[in-house]
Amino acid sequence: MRILHTMLRVGDLEKSIAFYTDVVGMKLLRRKDYPEGKFTLAFVGYQDEADGAVLELTHNWDTKKYDLGAGYGHIAIEVDNAYQACEEVKKRGGKVTREAGPMKHGATVIAFIEDPDGYKIEFIQKKTV
């Protein structure tokens, strides 16, 4: 068994695809419209779906905004350098909500950014051996 994908409902699919590809560096892997159901699915990730987990961006054509709820946490992405990753996100027009630095009560370097719908993404700096 393995995790295939995490689904996020998004209000503006084009804006979300641009964020995940241009700002976060993922690739658009596939996209399909479902006119009968009035929705579109777009899959983005760093590698092919056969090789790792990806994100499924679901756009319901008649919904422009979602309540994120109190139960959702965040997506975590491992980065080589969290400080540099934050600078890249800002240069590309993204929003950093917590600058890179050691986590509270620990030594792991983390940072948080936010996508166009308000979903949080945590950068976790790769540990050096």
JOSULRA-V486518 format. One record per helix or strand. SS is the DSSP state (helix for helix, strand for strand). FROM is the first residue (numbers start at 1). LEN is the number of residues. If there is no record, write none. Layout:
SS;FROM;LEN
SS;FROM;LEN
//
This chain:
strand;5;5
helix;13;11
strand;27;8
strand;39;7
strand;54;7
strand;75;5
helix;82;10
strand;95;8
strand;109;6
strand;120;6
//
